[in-house]
Structures are given as C-alpha cells and as structure tokens.
Amino acid sequence: MIEQLKTKLNEIENNYTTKLQNCASLKELQDLQVEALGRKGALTELLKSLKDLSLEEKKAFGPLSNEAKNKLTALFEEKAATLEIEEINKTLNETDIDLTLPSYPFEKGKRHPLEIAKKRMTDILKGLGFVWAQGPLVEDEYHNFDALNIPPHHPARDMQDTFFIKNTQKKDFVLRTHTSGVQIRTMQKQKPPIRIIAPGRVFRKDALDATHSPVFNQIEGLYIDKNVSLADLKRDLTLFMQGLFGPKAQVRFRSSFFPFTEPSVEVDVKCVFCEGKDQNCPVCKGSGWKEMLGAGIVHPNVLRNCGIDPEIYSGYAFGMGVERLAMFSLNIKDIRNFYDNDVRILEQF
Ligand SMILES: [Zn+2]
C-alpha cells in the first residue's frame, strides 16, 4: 500500500514539475497550481488516502508528502516571479513608455490666505498673553443674545438678520452671529483673571457681495481682571495693530455703541495704502482711515449675568472680522475671492 502511494507521489511531483516549467502565462500557472495543490488538487486527493494507513506507515509517508508539497509550492512561486517579470517587460516593450522621462510637476498645497491672516492675528494676540478658547457653532439664544445684554427688540434678534433653528425642546437655537457666546461660557466656568481669544466662523443673513458674506470669520478677545480700564484696551489694541501693520501704524479710537460694552469704541487704522494723502484712494475712500474693529469695556450687566461681581472686576472685549482685516492687509478688493477657490488668486499669497 505504502509503496503504491510513494510511486503515486513521485508521479505527481514529476508530472507537475515538468508542466509548470512549460507554463507560458501567469494565468496558466495559477490554474495549474490549483490543479496540483488546490483543495481538490491531485496532491490533496492523494493525502486523503493517508487515513487508511497504519500509524507506522503514516509516520513514514507523512514527511515525504510534506516535502513534495513544499518543493512544488516553491517551484510554483519561483516560476510565478519569472513569468511576472516577463509579462511586465512585454507590456513595456509593446506600449512605448519612456521611463526615463521626468514626471509631471506635483503642485504642493499651501495655506489659504484667510488662514495665513488668521494665524498672524492669533500669533500676535498669543504674544500679548491671550489663550485660545472654543465654543459651539450652533448656540442657544441665551448665550448668543440674552447674556450679552442684547434686548429682545435688538435688530440682531430679527429673523432677517440671523439664522434661527427651531428645536423640539421649544428652545430656539441660532447659528452664532458672533463668537461672544464663547466669552460668556468662559466667564461662567472660570474665575478672573481671564484673558482669551475666540477665533471662529460666524453666520449672518447677509447677501454675498464684494464686502459681505453670510459666513465669515471672527476673532474676539476678552480680558477680565481687577482694575482693567480703557487704557489697557488702547494699549493692547495699538500693540496688536502695530504687530499686524508695522510699528508705524497709527490707531484711532472713536466712541460707539454696543449693548454688551460701555463705553464702546470703534478702532480705525491709518490707511496703509495712501497714508491719508490721496483724496481718491479706493481703499479708504479719501478719509485716510479704515475701520477695523469694535471694542469696549464689558457692560456690568454682562459680568453679572456670568456671576462676576462688577464692583470687584472689570474688563474689556473686542471683536474683529478676519476677512475685513485680511482684505485690508493683503489688498484684496472682493471678499468672494476668499471663497471662490480660484487657484490663480489663492497661489499669490
Ligand atoms: Zn487710503
């Protein structure tokens, strides 16, 4: 019995060794491998008769069959490698590919001009001791309006100006109209001193034109401590503008009104294009100044709403549009250039 099996094993080994050497393609070789070593292949079928052998015979024949299987497997792999190289060479010869030609130039991506501007601004503010704070883009009415001393009749709460989101909890949510909610959330959970910036996207129902977009980026800042005054605000914002527009940048503060600050100011920078010398300057329209941001001393009501005693603490807040400052510092005339993703424009920065 065992002698018969040995003969059969030799036959299989010799037969397939010859056949695989004559294979002309990988496909043919794969089919042959299945025929020899597959689940229903010749060798597997032979091994099934092992069950009829005695223990002694199994011990003698087992290693022989394993050896044959390993030998054939190695031969198939070797032949497959040879055939693969032959097939690649054949394809290359037939298709006229010149592998010595240089490859197509690979365009490297770079930062978007808005990101460049935002990073410059936040870097300067970090240098002034501010830390970055974050909050939700979808905000509840309390954090977006009420806590900021924005009364129900304020136009910002009008459906025309704000994206409201109706909610099943019967509580209205809005796409945040400013990042001030982050200031409220920080004051609610952290005791002064507080010195944060809140950069991020905000949403208002503005039609898209050369200077307006329904989605834009803001950076707001908040500093709360004992004895913080308008003098601190003027110092820090002047340093910020000089960091952004150069040490000679001139800054002007004009009184203004916001519900959440008292007193409130608007901050202008001397036009960096005409320095106030060109009556026809298209950037400052001949005024010599460009409005950059709004700021002020945090209203006592806002502090009270956040559990901070306005008799002990005071602070300032400011908010600026990243796009507006970026347009001014990069001399971009149309805000839509930031969002159109025209590479010819974006690659200039
Ligand atoms: Zn000008």
Residues whose N, C-alpha, C, O or C-beta is under 5 A from the ligand:
A	BS01	ZN	C271 F273 C274 E275 G276 C281 V283 C284 G288
